[in-house]
Amino acid sequence: KNKFFILKKTFKDLFNKGFIYISNSLIMILVLFVWKLGGGLRFYYNYRALNAIIKIDRYPLLLIKET
């Protein structure tokens, strides 16, 4: 039960700071909490699914120094 309360407190803190928020987006990102060696929780998010659907710009803008 103690681990659950630590997780709940960490989640509330991150939510109140604006790192986690409710969204209406169609894209979801996997969010995990991983235990640190020294205690506490680390906030971890996985962008692999998002990166898989992002289209790379085929015509990047040139830098001013290169023109």
C-alpha positions as CSV (number, residue, x, y, z in Angstrom):
1,K,0.0,0.0,0.0
2,N,2.9,2.3,0.7
3,K,4.1,2.1,-2.9
4,F,0.6,3.0,-4.2
5,F,0.5,6.1,-2.0
6,I,3.9,7.2,-3.3
7,L,2.8,6.7,-6.9
8,K,-0.4,8.6,-6.3
9,K,1.5,11.5,-4.6
10,T,4.0,11.6,-7.5
11,F,1.2,11.6,-10.1
12,K,-0.7,14.4,-8.4
13,D,2.5,16.5,-8.1
14,L,3.2,16.1,-11.8
15,F,-0.4,16.8,-12.7
16,N,-0.5,19.9,-10.6
17,K,2.8,21.1,-12.2
18,G,1.4,20.6,-15.6
19,F,3.7,17.8,-16.8
20,I,0.7,15.5,-17.0
21,Y,-2.7,16.8,-18.3
22,I,-5.9,15.6,-19.8
23,S,-6.0,15.8,-23.5
24,N,-8.6,15.2,-26.3
25,S,-5.9,14.2,-28.8
26,L,-6.2,11.1,-30.8
27,I,-2.6,10.2,-30.0
28,M,-1.7,8.7,-26.7
29,I,1.8,8.3,-25.2
30,L,2.7,5.4,-22.8
31,V,3.6,6.8,-19.4
32,L,5.4,4.8,-16.9
33,F,6.8,5.4,-13.4
34,V,10.0,3.5,-12.7
35,W,11.5,3.1,-9.2
36,K,14.9,4.9,-8.7
37,L,17.7,3.0,-7.0
38,G,17.8,5.6,-4.2
39,G,14.1,5.6,-3.7
40,G,11.3,7.6,-5.3
41,L,9.9,7.4,-8.8
42,R,11.1,8.5,-12.2
43,F,8.6,9.7,-14.8
44,Y,9.2,7.9,-18.1
45,Y,7.3,8.4,-21.4
46,N,7.6,6.4,-24.6
47,Y,7.3,8.3,-27.9
48,R,7.9,5.3,-30.1
49,A,4.3,5.1,-31.3
50,L,4.2,8.8,-32.0
51,N,7.6,8.7,-33.9
52,A,6.3,5.9,-36.1
53,I,3.5,8.0,-37.6
54,I,5.4,11.4,-37.9
55,K,6.3,12.3,-41.4
56,I,9.8,13.6,-41.9
57,D,10.1,16.9,-43.8
58,R,11.6,16.0,-47.2
59,Y,12.4,19.6,-48.0
60,P,14.0,21.1,-45.0
61,L,14.5,24.9,-44.9
62,L,18.1,26.0,-45.6
63,L,20.0,27.9,-42.9
64,I,20.8,31.5,-43.7
65,K,24.5,30.8,-43.5
66,E,24.3,28.1,-46.2
67,T,22.6,30.3,-48.8
